[in-house]
Amino acid sequence: MENWTPAHLFLNILPELKEKGVTIMQFEKMFNENAKGLISGVTEKVIS
């Protein structure tokens, strides 16, 4: 990827998602619930 850096997610992806209407609550669910699911093996719908 042309613009990839170790901070790509925070510099490019998250601002674009926010601009497209993803809420802080949805970001928190994506990061927190996904991590819990990966660790525990329990999966659920990420964005509701």
C-alpha positions in Angstrom: 0.0 0.0 0.0 1.3 3.4 -1.0 0.3 5.3 2.2 0.9 2.4 4.7 2.6 3.2 8.0 2.4 1.5 11.4 -0.2 4.1 12.3 -2.2 3.6 9.1 -5.3 2.6 11.0 -5.3 5.7 13.2 -4.2 8.2 10.6 -6.3 7.0 7.7 -8.9 4.3 8.3 -10.5 5.6 11.5 -10.9 9.2 10.4 -12.4 8.0 7.1 -14.9 5.8 9.0 -15.8 8.7 11.3 -16.4 11.0 8.3 -18.7 8.3 6.9 -20.8 8.3 10.1 -19.3 5.6 12.3 -19.9 6.7 15.9 -17.6 6.6 18.9 -19.8 3.9 20.5 -19.4 1.8 17.3 -15.6 2.2 17.4 -15.6 1.2 21.1 -17.6 -1.9 20.3 -15.4 -2.8 17.3 -12.2 -2.6 19.4 -13.4 -3.8 22.8 -15.9 -6.5 21.9 -13.8 -7.9 19.1 -10.8 -8.2 21.4 -13.0 -9.9 24.1 -14.4 -12.2 21.4 -11.0 -13.2 20.1 -9.8 -14.0 23.6 -12.9 -15.8 24.8 -13.9 -17.4 21.5 -17.4 -15.8 21.8 -18.4 -13.9 18.7 -21.2 -11.5 18.2 -22.4 -8.9 15.7 -19.9 -6.0 15.8 -21.9 -3.0 14.5 -25.5 -2.9 15.4 
